[in-house]
């Protein structure tokens, strides 16, 4: 099952009580458009984490790839890490309920204002493969955004 949900009320950012669920713009669109939850200024040569207040549920052998829209790219806005990967176990994690964030970087010399309701990025569901002789992985996700990079 693949489906988008609003995060729980306590995980909502920007004082919001609801969110706009992602949707495809055309019949053959690969990506689901994500929308800006409120007006946000992206300062020149800086990154800003924009929360969507959306979580996604999907199969264990899938991931959700995040990309900026072509419109953002032509305005000098890109993902700070160039591409975002959301794993299936990010859904409902205890830290932020799976709230999907786009870390946007403004590489232009001018500030850019993201307008509420504007398309900022897309999510594309993809399958992945594992090697046949992989060691068994028992580690489970304990946190949210960037948590698999944290070492204890």
Protein Blocks (a to p, Z undefined) as FASTA:
>chain_A
ZZdddddfklpghhiabdcddddfbfklmbdcdddfbdcdddehiacdddehiacdddfk
bccdddddfklmmnopacfklpacddfklgopaklnopacdddddfbfbdcdddehiafb
dcddddddddfklccdfbdcfbdehklmpcZZ
